[in-house]
């Protein structure tokens, strides 16, 4: 039986892997926090996924999560990696194209809207959809969840994870991704205001903070409350289980590697150089983010009850839903 029907058109890269995708992948693939987060995801889905099932990794990115999931599952599945970025999915293809029963699909963009999963792979053809570190980046989760539901077979499952949502009852000291990024941004701006080494960026800084806010929110959107995700699942034809909330340690050195990915720095501190920085601006932006992160880590070590001299803690939330 073929992995993909003749009607589908799997994607193949037509350009070399981008430096940005490679840098991101190298920054996260060996990090303990990603391994811990994906292992928890695996524990939730392992009893649901059977040999021969079609499993979609939605928002597969550079393939880091898929590599870890395949390592844990240890069973033959048909794995379809789906993303809206050709440059990032190109890295996943580079790493996984020799594995059997793995295919790649791009969510094509028309005007300002990306194609849904069902429009991309078909309706009623998928057994399970998993998504790690992606849903908080999606502007219209209702439309995306509906497309996922249409792509799933009856009783198919959709399981997603994020460390960037708001909910009541989160333990004191447990952070979100957005907390750390916002803190690094604010600390970096304070350094610009007080350190003569960066005085050249003071002019018009207030205006830049305002004008660059859309760029910051594009890369790191404002977190939503968990109820927004649960309501979207309800409205899209899913029933969901009680969310699972896990505390995950993030080593400072691993998180600094993440914050130093140049593509991400354009969203962390766009006030320095914007989206097209000069070499000098790019170098200074990296210095500022590095210094700011180190100041944040020291502050967390001294004041945050769930941090120590090596790591801080985030809450990773997992939601398993079934198509009804």
Helices and strands as residue ranges (DSSP letters): H 19-28, H 32-45, E 54-58, H 64-73, E 78-83, H 86-96, E 102-106, E 109-110, E 113-114, H 117-121, E 126-132, G 135-137, H 141-151, E 152-162, E 165-166, H 177-194, G 196-201, H 205-211, H 213-219, E 224-225, H 226-235, E 238-240, E 244-251, H 252-259, H 262-268, H 279-303, E 311-323
